[in-house]
């Protein structure tokens, strides 16, 4: 059975608030479609590199995340270039950036390796 989903805008706002509670800076870098835009998350480790999390669906329709550009952290410019390519394919895309030296992103959903 497919699980119901909240709108993209509500999910982003809730995740920013959750990060703020833990004193982790998070901001919308690009606003996409408010109801159904895909959400990409750039986790900036502030100097040691970045990772990008991209959405994917589980077999039951739930939300999962995958590391979009591999296991290793990449330079900020490489992460931005990847996101720019995704925006060329999907102009409704949201981009949320989380800045944390430890790489905390507070994602409770499954992250695929």
Secondary structure, DSSP 8 states (H G I E B T S, - for coil): -------HHHHHHHHHHHHHHTT-EEEEEE---TTT--EEEEEE-TTS-EEEEEEEE-TTS-EEEEETT-SS-B-HHHHHHHHHHHHHH-TT-EEEEEE-TT------SEEE-
